[in-house]
């Protein structure tokens, strides 16, 4: 395959052995994500301990039976703190400032797939009434943070049925997939730094006729990220300048359907037009829908917004953080494209800080704001007031 003008050979390449170890770890996590999405339990292994988990929104009767057959004690429900407080209908104090999960003891009859989905999903929950108030907190499994991260990597609601395995058992002969907690926690960084170019083509766009699209794929074989190369950024860099660069997270509803709920579509097309007018630019189209929570959860967040929550609180109600994106992905793509310095087209200070922390030189911030349309006015106000966007 012809090498892109932006793609340079890596310096100090890692050894084949280290690449093999990293690739195997990424594959294991990716397979565990797929199992969880199918409703199949997965074993998360730690140092001398293990826990079997299943996603509350996908697990069925067979998966629950497999958990009960392996468990050393009755299963618990792992939830993000905000969701746990809603289920319990009372505040949930955390035992430590960085504790990111709460375990609830499930009473008899509360482990049916239907009840578990109700506990997990604030948009589909039943009126829990006294049942929610009667739930009690349980001891938090040691591997809870890694287990909840597995659900998030699968763009599932961070709500898991979990049970510890008997002492000393870390790899049960059950046919279930096992994954290392350490590999899970390292996955966001490992998957970002393993990105490689896998395809390239000239794709004239309505807003930027002179555009090439380069696809990047990680070693786990997950969803590709795209770089839209407008004009000749290499000439700008060669002359000592910095090209316009935009980090744009994919938005199916805004980019493709023209949704009025956000400003993503205008931002995408406006960035491409501006790059075309200047003769050069790089738009990184990142597979991080809904600030990293995925399309299905974004639709759930929209439902919660219709009930009165803003975009930040809706994400939290689902059990996610305000922004779950990993901008190391963008920094790695820029490195592979040999773009060390940029004029960043953004209103988001987190993008500036994140890219700078990854070694990208931010020469200037270029404002990229669009007027409200009457539907997204509150959304834009929330981005300014609660996310600190610089309009």
C-alpha positions in Angstrom: 0.0 0.0 0.0 1.3 3.4 -0.9 2.5 5.4 2.2 0.6 8.6 2.9 2.6 11.8 2.7 1.8 12.2 6.4 2.8 8.8 7.5 6.4 8.4 8.6 8.2 5.2 9.8 8.0 4.8 13.5 11.2 5.5 15.4 12.4 3.0 18.0 9.8 0.4 17.1 8.7 -1.9 19.9 10.0 -5.5 19.8 8.0 -8.2 18.2 7.6 -9.9 21.5 6.2 -6.8 23.2 3.8 -6.2 20.3 2.6 -9.8 20.5 1.9 -9.5 24.2 0.1 -6.1 23.8 -2.0 -7.5 20.8 -3.1 -10.5 22.8 -4.2 -8.4 25.7 -6.2 -6.1 23.4 -7.8 -9.1 21.8 -8.8 -10.5 25.1 -10.5 -7.3 26.2 -12.2 -6.9 22.8 -13.5 -10.5 23.0 -14.7 -9.9 26.6 -16.6 -6.8 25.5 -18.3 -8.9 22.8 -19.3 -11.6 25.3 -20.8 -9.0 27.6 -22.8 -7.4 24.9 -24.2 -10.8 24.0 -25.3 -11.4 27.6 -22.7 -14.0 28.3 -20.9 -13.8 31.7 -17.1 -13.0 31.7 -14.5 -13.7 34.4 -12.4 -10.7 35.5 -9.1 -11.9 37.0 -7.0 -10.1 39.5 -4.0 -11.0 41.7 -5.2 -14.2 43.3 -8.9 -13.4 43.0 -11.6 -13.4 40.3 -15.1 -12.2 39.9 -17.7 -13.4 37.3 -19.8 -10.6 35.8 -22.6 -10.1 33.3 -24.2 -6.9 32.0 -27.5 -6.2 33.7 -29.1 -5.0 30.5 -28.2 -8.0 28.4 -28.0 -11.0 30.7 -30.7 -13.7 30.4 -31.7 -16.7 32.5 -28.9 -18.9 31.2 -26.2 -16.3 32.0 -27.6 -15.8 35.5 -27.6 -19.6 36.0 -24.0 -19.8 35.0 -23.1 -17.1 37.5 -24.9 -18.8 40.3 -23.2 -22.1 39.5 -19.8 -20.6 39.8 -20.3 -18.0 42.6 -18.8 -18.4 46.1 -21.5 -16.1 47.5 -24.8 -14.6 46.3 -24.4 -12.1 43.4 -24.5 -8.4 43.9 -25.5 -5.6 41.6 -22.6 -3.2 40.7 -23.8 0.3 39.8 -22.2 3.7 39.3 -22.8 5.9 42.5 -25.4 8.2 40.8 -27.5 5.3 39.6 -27.2 3.5 42.9 -28.6 6.6 44.7 -31.5 6.7 42.3 -32.3 3.0 42.8 -32.0 3.2 46.6 -33.9 6.5 46.6 -31.4 8.0 49.1 -27.9 9.5 49.0 -25.0 7.1 48.7 -21.9 8.1 50.6 -18.7 6.6 49.2 -16.1 4.9 51.3 -13.3 6.6 49.4 -13.1 9.7 47.2 -12.1 7.7 44.1 -14.6 4.8 44.6 -16.4 4.6 41.3 -18.9 1.8 42.1 -21.5 0.7 44.6 -22.5 -2.9 45.3 -26.1 -3.7 46.2 -27.3 -6.9 47.8 -30.0 -8.4 45.6 -33.0 -9.8 47.5 -34.7 -13.1 46.4 -36.8 -12.4 43.3 -34.8 -9.4 42.2 -32.5 -11.3 39.9 -34.8 -11.9 37.0 -33.5 -10.3 33.7 -36.5 -7.9 33.7 -35.8 -6.6 37.2 -32.1 -6.3 36.5 -32.8 -4.2 33.4 -35.1 -2.0 35.5 -32.4 -1.4 38.1 -29.8 -0.6 35.3 -31.7 1.7 33.0 -33.3 5.0 34.2 -35.3 5.4 31.0 -37.0 2.0 31.3 -37.2 1.6 35.1 -40.3 0.3 36.8 -41.6 2.2 39.8 -39.3 0.5 42.3 -41.1 1.9 45.4 -40.4 0.0 48.6 -38.2 -2.6 46.7 -35.6 0.0 45.9 -35.7 1.4 49.5 -35.2 -2.1 50.8 -32.0 -2.8 48.9 -28.9 -2.8 51.0 -25.3 -2.1 50.2 -22.9 -5.0 50.1 -19.2 -5.3 50.2 -17.6 -3.9 47.1 -15.7 -6.6 45.1 -12.0 -5.8 44.7 -12.2 -5.9 40.9 -15.4 -3.7 40.7 -13.7 -0.7 38.9 -12.2 -2.9 36.2 -15.5 -4.8 35.8 -17.5 -1.6 35.4 -14.9 -0.3 32.9 -15.6 -3.5 30.8 -19.3 -2.5 30.6 -18.3 1.0 29.5 -15.9 -0.2 26.8 -18.9 -2.2 25.4 -21.0 1.1 25.4 -23.4 -0.7 27.8 -25.0 0.7 30.9 -22.4 0.5 33.7 -24.5 -2.0 35.7 -23.3 -5.5 36.3 -24.4 -8.6 38.1 -21.2 -9.8 39.9 -20.1 -12.6 42.2 -16.7 -13.6 43.5 -15.3 -17.0 42.6 -14.2 -19.4 45.4 -10.9 -18.5 47.0 -8.0 -19.5 44.9 -10.0 -20.0 41.7 -9.1 -17.5 39.0 -9.6 -19.5 35.8 -12.7 -21.8 36.2 -13.2 -24.7 33.8 -16.5 -23.3 32.7 -16.0 -22.3 29.1 -16.4 -18.6 30.1 -13.9 -16.1 28.7 -11.4 -14.7 31.3 -9.8 -11.3 31.1 -7.2 -9.6 33.2 -8.2 -6.6 35.3 -4.9 -5.0 34.6 -5.4 -5.4 30.9 -8.9 -3.8 31.2 -7.5 -0.8 33.1 -4.7 -0.3 30.6 -7.0 -0.8 27.5 -7.9 2.8 26.8 -4.2 3.8 26.5 -3.1 0.5 24.8 -5.8 0.7 22.1 -5.0 4.3 21.3 -1.3 3.8 20.9 -1.8 0.7 18.8 -3.5 2.6 16.0 -2.2 1.9 12.5 -3.2 3.2 9.0 -5.2 0.6 7.1 -6.7 2.4 4.1 -6.6 5.7 2.2 -8.6 7.2 -0.7 -9.3 10.5 -2.4 -12.9 11.4 -1.5 -14.1 14.8 -2.9 -16.6 16.3 -0.4 -19.2 18.9 -1.1 -17.6 21.3 1.4 -14.0 20.4 0.6 -13.5 18.9 -2.9 -9.7 18.3 -2.3 -10.0 15.7 0.5 -8.4 12.4 1.2 -9.7 10.1 3.9 -7.3 7.9 5.8 -8.6 5.1 8.1 -6.9 4.0 11.3 -7.5 0.7 13.1 -6.3 -0.5 16.5 -4.7 -3.9 17.2 -8.0 -5.1 18.7 -9.7 -4.8 15.3 -12.3 -2.4 16.7 -14.1 0.5 15.1 -11.9 2.6 12.8 -11.2 6.3 13.3 -10.8 8.5 10.2 -8.6 11.4 9.2 -10.0 13.8 6.6 -7.0 15.5 4.9 -8.1 18.7 3.2 -5.7 20.3 0.7 -2.0 20.3 1.5 -1.3 20.5 5.3 2.3 19.2 4.6 3.1 22.5 2.7 1.9 24.5 5.7 4.1 22.6 8.1 7.1 22.7 5.7 6.7 26.5 5.6 6.9 26.6 9.4 3.2 27.1 10.0 0.5 25.0 11.7 -2.5 23.6 9.8 -6.1 23.9 11.1 -7.0 20.7 13.0 -10.4 19.7 14.3 -11.2 16.8 16.6 -14.7 15.8 15.7 -16.5 12.9 17.6 -18.9 11.1 15.3 -22.5 12.0 15.7 -24.9 9.9 13.8 -28.0 12.0 14.6 -26.3 15.4 13.9 -23.8 14.6 11.2 -25.9 12.3 9.1 -29.5 13.0 10.0 -29.3 16.8 10.6 -30.6 16.6 14.2 -31.4 20.0 15.7 -30.6 18.8 19.2 -26.9 19.5 18.9 -24.5 21.6 16.8 -22.4 18.7 15.5 -23.6 18.8 11.9 -22.8 22.5 11.5 -19.5 22.1 13.3 -18.5 19.3 10.9 -19.4 21.0 7.7 -18.2 24.4 8.9 -14.8 23.0 9.7 -14.4 21.3 6.3 -15.5 24.5 4.6 -13.0 26.6 6.5 -10.2 24.2 5.8 -11.0 24.2 2.1 -11.0 28.0 2.1 -7.6 28.1 3.7 -6.3 25.4 1.4 -5.3 22.9 4.1 -6.5 21.2 7.3 -7.0 17.9 9.1 -10.3 16.8 10.5 -10.0 13.8 12.8 -13.4 11.9 12.8 -13.3 9.9 16.0 -15.5 6.9 16.7 -16.6 8.3 20.1 -20.3 8.8 19.7 -22.1 10.7 22.5 -18.9 11.9 24.2 -17.8 8.3 24.3 -21.0 6.6 25.6 -22.2 5.3 22.3 -25.3 5.9 20.2 -27.8 3.8 22.2 -26.8 5.5 25.4 -27.0 8.9 23.7 -30.6 8.2 22.8 -31.2 7.2 26.4 -29.7 10.5 27.5 -32.0 12.4 25.0 -35.0 10.7 26.7 -33.7 11.9 30.1 -33.2 15.4 28.7 -36.8 15.4 27.6 -37.7 14.7 31.2 -35.8 17.8 32.4 -32.1 16.8 32.8 -29.4 18.7 30.9 -26.8 16.8 28.8 -24.3 16.5 31.6 -26.7 15.2 34.3 -28.3 12.9 31.8 -25.0 11.2 31.2 -24.4 10.9 34.9 -27.9 9.4 35.5 -26.9 6.6 33.1 -23.8 5.9 35.2 -21.3 7.6 32.9 -19.1 10.6 33.4 -19.7 13.9 31.8 -17.2 13.1 29.0 -15.8 9.6 28.5 -13.7 10.3 25.4 -10.0 9.5 25.1 -8.1 12.1 23.2 -4.9 10.1 23.1 -6.5 8.5 20.1 -6.4 11.9 18.3 -2.8 12.6 19.4 -1.7 9.2 18.1 -3.3 9.9 14.7 -1.6 13.3 14.5 1.7 11.6 15.3 1.2 9.0 12.6 0.3 11.8 10.2 3.4 13.7 11.1 1.5 16.8 12.3 3.3 18.0 15.5 1.7 21.4 15.8 -1.8 22.6 15.1 -4.2 25.5 15.1 -7.0 23.8 17.0 -10.5 24.5 15.8 -12.5 24.1 19.0 -14.5 25.6 21.8 -13.6 22.9 24.3 -10.7 23.6 26.7 -10.4 19.9 27.5 -9.3 19.1 24.0 -6.6 21.8 24.2 -5.3 20.4 27.5 -5.5 16.8 26.4 -3.7 17.2 23.2 -1.0 19.4 24.9 -0.5 16.7 27.5 0.1 14.2 24.8 2.8 16.3 23.2 1.0 18.1 20.5 1.9 21.8 20.2 -1.2 24.0 20.2 -0.1 27.1 18.4 -3.5 28.8 18.7 -7.1 28.0 19.5 -9.5 28.9 16.6 -13.0 29.6 17.7 -15.7 27.3 16.1 -19.1 28.5 17.3 -22.5 28.4 15.6 -25.7 30.1 16.6 -28.5 28.2 18.3 -31.4 27.0 16.3 -34.2 27.3 18.9 -34.0 23.6 19.7 -30.4 23.3 20.9 -30.2 26.6 22.8 -30.2 24.9 26.2 -27.7 22.4 25.0 -25.3 25.2 23.9 -25.9 27.0 27.2 -25.0 23.8 29.2 -21.8 23.4 27.2 -20.8 27.0 28.1 -21.9 27.0 31.8 -21.1 23.4 32.9 -18.5 22.2 30.5 -16.6 25.5 30.2 -16.7 25.8 26.5 -15.3 29.0 25.1 -18.0 30.6 23.0 
